Amino acid sequence: MRLWGGRFDDEPDARMADFTRSIEVDAELALDDLAGSIAHVRGLGRAGLLTEDEVRTLERGLVSLRDDVTAGRVAWDPSLEDVHLNLETLLTERVGPVGGKLHTGRSRNDQVATDLRLWTRRALGRLDEALIVLERALVDLADREGDAVIPGATHIQPAQPVLFAHHLLAYVEMLERDRGRLTDARVRLNVSPLGAGALAGAGYPLDREATAADLGFDGVTANSLDAVADRDFVVEVQAALALSMVHLSRLAEEITWWSNPRFGWVRVADAFSTGSSMMPNKKNPDPAELVRGRTAGVIGGLAGTLTLLKGLPLAYQRDLQEDKPALFAAVATLDASLRVMAGLVETLVIDRDRMRKAAEEGYTTATALADALVRRGVPFRTAHHIVGGLVGGAEAEGIPTLAGLPDEAYRAALDGSDDPVARSLAKEKGIAAALRAASTVEGSLAAADVTGGTAPARVAAALAAAKARLAS
């Protein structure tokens, strides 16, 4: 007997039954559905709607089902539409007619809303762990190779030298924000819809707060209509997952470029590479490329859920059955992406010499040289112009770095300025040596001595703070 079939004379058309069933997707909620049912049974007992014997019988049956689901011993019946009807039918087969009392005061509407919140809460815990794993991999690499120097870039052009550790810690900051967004989302999703019924609230004196506490919720939903129709938490979590995937995609993009022989800054381990079916020379960073590619699917899933919700009136609509595939897929994709990226980062081999050579290209110390002039009283715009002239002169002479300029080039640039301070500096003894020191990679790094800057002492402090946070 169908659990909802009392007012129907005809059996569902096979096409309709196939189209509407969801067991292939929502079987994922089985453990959460059983947890919610156990708490609901206890609530029915507290309300006097079940005897103590009935509570014990139902709870034993639900626990045995939980064991079977965990062990993979349950065969789902597609004719029973969804996970809820499958589990209730299996329970009734085990405990007898008392199984028919399980659904007292509950609708599939508040049931699935509760299940999905429980599932999402568990998923957030798993994702937080995976985020920490990748953070640790980045921090360990920064600790191991962080004093290597790379060219920081803007517009994909060499800009200023930065410590490799500084670059890696930028991704740690992104991942920490990802963790924060998941924590924030958990706060808003962690309320119980159970007891909202189909839309108007349960017709029995259920203690919703006590049942919510049994399930580890912080409270209960305040409005029964909103309780069964709300999927804000799904959107919020998907948005956080999409942004986290974007962060991973940016890291994947950089590793893909860095491992190209024209860069040669890193070598991806064989265990995280693939070859070509045609070209024997190829070594491809496929995991990074697939992370980049799968980001599109997570972003698309978020857009799909928002579009799903935009035209739905209150309260529950069957459209909401479609909220799960994109959420489940996004969680699985981010979880797998975090773990494969952690492995890739853990096994990267760094070529410090190639990084250093790249950091010296493109006159990346020019800003530090201009700052050195400003510290000696030259207005910044004047200093900018002077250093720009030095860069142009070095480029014309084929001198690859500002630190490689002869003394007379520094003095001539200062003496040719309209600024009296600059002209007076040209006559100072040792000015060329001082400016040359500022023009080195080490001088440029040391000059960025502010909180969050790339000066070695600042990066060391940031790295120590990250290690301490992760250790705790």
N, C-alpha and C positions, 0 to 999 in steps of 0.2 A: 504494500500500500504506500503510495506516495505520501510524504509527510504533509503536503499541502493540497492533496487532491480531492478533498471532500465535496467540493461544489462542482466538480467537473464530471461529465458523463463520458467523454471520449478521451482516449489516450493521446498524448502529444504526438504530433507528426514527427517522424524520425529526423527530418531536416531541421525542424525547430529545436528538437532535443539536442542534436549535435551542435547547432549554432549557439545555444545558450549555455551549455555546460562549461564549467570552469575548473574541474577537478585537476586537469593536467597542469594548471598554474597554481591554484590555491592549496593544493596538497602541501605546498611549502609552509602553510600556516598550521599544520596539524598539531604540532607540539604546543603552539600558542593557543589554539582552540581548546585543547584539552586542559591547559592551565586555567583558561577562563571558565571552562565548565566546572572544574573542581571548585573554584572560588564561588561560582554561582550556586552550586549545590549546597555549599556551606551557608551561603546567604539565605537560601530557601529554608534551610533548617533553622537558622536564627529567627526567621519570620514566622515559624510554625507551620510552614507549608509542606514540610517533609518531616516524618518522624526520624528519631535518631537511627533506627535500623535502616530506614530508606537512605539516609545520608551516607551511612557506612557502606551500604550495598552499592550505591551509585559511585561513591568515591573509589571503592575497590575496583569496580569495573573500569573506571576512567584511568586509574593508575596502571591496570593491566594493559589497557589500550596504549597508554603512553610507552610502556616497555616494548610493546610490539612495534609501534611506529619507530621508536629509536633503533630497534634491531632490524628494521626493514622487512618485517613479517606481514605487513598489511597490504593486501591487494585492493586497490581502489576500484570501485564500481562506477563506470562512467554514466550508467543509467540513473545514478543518484545525484546528478548535477554537480555537486560541490563537496568540499571537504566537510562542511558542517553536517549535511545529511548523511554522508558516508559514515562519519564517526557516531552520530546518534543511532543509526541503524545497527552498526556493529555493537554498540553498547547494549541496545535492547536485546539483541541476540544473546548476549552474555548474561544479562541480569534479569531478563524477563520483562513483564509489563511495567515494572516500576521505571524502566528506561523512558517510558512515555511521559514521565513527570519532569524530565530534565529541562524541557523547554518552557516550563512555567515562568511567566513574567519576563520572557526574553524573546526577541525577534532576531532573525538573521541580520537585520539592519544594525542593531547595537552590538550583536555578536561579532560580525566581521570588522566593525570599526574598532572593537576592543582587540581582536586578534591582530589586526594590522599595526596597531600602536605597540602591542607587545613584541611583535616581530621586528618592527623598526627599531625599537629600543635595544633589542639584542644585537641587531645589525650595527648600530652606532657604536656599541662597545667593541665589536670585532674590528670595525674600521679605525677606531681610535688606537687600538693596539697596532694595526698595520701602519698607521701614520707614524707612530713612535719608532717602529722598526726602521722605516726609511730615514727618519730624522737621525737615528743613531748611526746609520750607514754614512750619511753625509757628514756628521760630526766626526766620526772616526776617520774618514778620508781627510777632512780638514785638519785633524790633529796629526795625521801621518804625513801629509804632503802640503799642508797649508801655507808654508812659507815660500812655495813656488809663486811666481809672479805671472800674471796674464794681462793682456790689454783689456781694460774695461772699455766698452764700446757704447756709442750712441749712433743712431742712424746706420748701424752695422759697420761703422768706421772706427778705427782706433781713436780712443779719447784720452784716457789716463790709465797709468798702470795701477793694478789692484792686486792684493794678495789673493791667491787661489782660495784660501780659507774664507776670505771675505765674500767671494762670489758664492761659495757653497753655503755659507751661513745665510745668504739672502733667501735661498730655497728653504732653509730651516724656518725662517720667519714666515714664509708663505704657508708651510705645513702647520705651524703653530696656529696661524689664523684659521686654517681649515679645522683644526681640532676645536678651536673656540666656537666656530659656527655650528659644529655638530653638538657641542655641549649646550649651546643656546637653543638649538632645535629640540633637544631632548627635554629641556625644561617645559616647552610649550606642548609637546606631544604627550607628556607623562601625566595625563588626566584620564580618568576612566569613563567611557560612554555607557558601560554596562548598567542597565536599569532604565535607560532611555526608551526601551521598547522599540516599536516600529517607527514612532515619531512623536508620540504624545506623553511618553513616560509609562513605566510599568503600572499595572493595575493592582499591585499588591504592596504591602508595607515593607518593602525591601530596604535594608540599611545599605545604601549605595556606598557610603563612606567606608564602612567596614569591609565590604567586598573589594573596594579600590585598594585599601591598605593591604589586604591579603595578596593582591597582585603586584604590590610594590609601586602603585601609582601615588602621586603626591596629593591627589584630590579627585574630584569628579567634575564632569562637564556641567555647566550651569544651565543649559537650555537643551531640551530633548530634541528639538528640530535640528539645531546646529550639531548636536552630538552625532547624529546618524548621517548628516549631509556633509560635514566638515572633512575636507581633505587638504586643508592648509598645511598640515604637518607633512604630508607627502610632497607637496610642492616645495616647502622650505627645505626638506632634506634633499630632494633632487637638485635644488639650486646649489646647495652646499657641495654636493657630490660633483656637479658639473664644474664648479669653480675649482675644486680640488683636482679634477682631471685636467683642467686648463693649466694649472700649475705643473702637473706632471708632464704635460705635453710640451711646455716651454723647456723644461729640463731635458726631455727626450730630444727635442730639436737641437739643443746645444750639444749634447753628446754625439748626436748624429754628425754634426758639422765637425766637432773637435776630433772625431775618429777618422775623418777623411784624411788621406795621406797629404793633401795640400796644407792641412793644419798640422796633423801629427801630434797633437797635444796629449791625446789619450789613446790607449789601445783597449778595445773591448775584449774581454776574455772569450776564448773559443766556446765556452759553455753557454754564453749569452749571444752567440752570433750564428748566422747561417751562411751557406754558400750559394752558388748559382748552379742551376742544372746545365748551363751551357758554358759559362766562363770560369775556368779553373782558378783564376786569380782572385775571385771575389770573396770578400768577407763582409757581410752585411749586418748592421746592428738592428736586426728585425724586431726584437722586443721593444726597442725605443720607437721604431716606426709604427708598430701596432698600437702602442699606447697613444701616440699622436693620432692615429686613425680612429681608434675607438672612442676618443674624446668626442668626436662628432656624434656618435650614437647617444651618448649620455646627454649632451646638449639637446639633441633632437627629442629625447624622451621627456625632458623638462618642458620643452615647447608643446609637446603632445598633451601632457597632463594639464597644462594651463588652458589649452584649447578645449580639452574635454570638459573642464569645469565651467567655462565662461558662459554657457547658455543654460545651466541647470537650475531649475526652480527648487525650492524647498519642498519635500525633505529628500529622502533617499530616492535615487533613480537608478535603474539597472545599468546605466552608462558607467556608474562607479565600479562595476565589475572590472572595467578596463584600467583601473588605477594601478594594478599590481604588476603587470608585465614590465613596464618601464622602470618602476621602482626596484623590483627584484634584479633586473638586468643592470641597472646603474650601480647597485651595491656590489654585485658580483664583479662587474668590470673594474670598479675602483679598487676593490680588495685585491684582485689579481694583479692589477697594474702596480699598486704600491709594493706588493711583494716581489714582483719581477724586477722593478726598478731598484729595490733595495739590493737584490742579488747582483744586478748589473753594476751598481755603484761600489759595492763591497769588493768587486773583483777588477775594477778599473786599474790599469797600469798608466802611470803619469810620466810624460817626457818633460822634465823640468827645463832642459836646454831649449827645446822647441818653444815652450811657453815663454821663456825669458827672451829669446830672440824676437818673438812676435810682440812682446811687451815693449821692446825698444824701437819697433818700427812705427812710422807715422808720427814721429816727434811728439810722443804722448806725454812728455814731461814739460811741454810748453806752458801749461797752466801753472805748474809749480814755479817755473821761472818767472812768470808774470807776477805771481804772488810774492816772490822774493823781492822783486823791485818795489812792489807796493809797501812791503814791510820797511823799506828804506826811504819811504816818503814820496814815491812816484805815484801820481793818480792812476787808478786802474786802467782807464781807457788809454792813457798814454803808454802804460806798461804793455797793454794788449797790443798796441800798434808796434811798439819796439820789438816785442817777441815775434809778432807776425813777420816783421822784416827779417829777423834772424832765421826763422823757419824758411822763408823764401830763399834767402841767401844760401843756407845749408843745402836746400834742395837743388839749387842751381849748380852748386859746387860738387854735388854728389857725396856730401857728408851725411851719413845716415842718422846721426843723433845730434842734438844740441850740445851735449856734453863733449862732442868731438870737435867743436869749433875752436879756432885759435883765439888767443887772448885778444888780438887786435880786432877781431870781429865783434866781441862784446863791447870793447871800448868805443869802436866806431859807431855802433848802433846807439849807444848812450850819448855820445858827443854830437850825433846828428839830430838829436831830438830837439823840439822847440821848448821842452820843459827844462827850466833851470836846475831843478833837483837832479834830473837825469844827467845833465851835462856836468854837474859837479861830481856825480858818482863816477864819471868816466876818468877823473883824475885821481880817484882814491887808489891807494896801493892795495893790491890783492883783490880788487873787485872782480876781476875775471875769474879768479880761482873760486871765489865765493859763489858767483853765479853759476859756474860750471858744476859745483857741488850740488846746487839746487836743481840742476838740470839732469842729474843722474836719476835712475829708477829709484834708488834708495832715498835720495833727497825728496823725490816726489811723494813716495810712500810716507815718509816721516812727517811731511808737511800737513797731511790730512789728519791732524791730531785733534779730532773732535769726537764726541760720543757718536757712535755709528760710523765713524770714518775708517779708512783702510790703513791707518798708521799701525805698525806692528804691535805696539802695546795695547792699542784699542781692540784690535782683532783678537789678541791673546785673551783679553778680559772677556770679550763677547763669547769666545770659544769656551772659556772656563765656566761662564754662566750657563751656556747651553749644556755642557757636560753635567754640571751640578743639577740642573733641572731634570734632565733625562735620568740621572741616577736616582732621583727622588721619586 
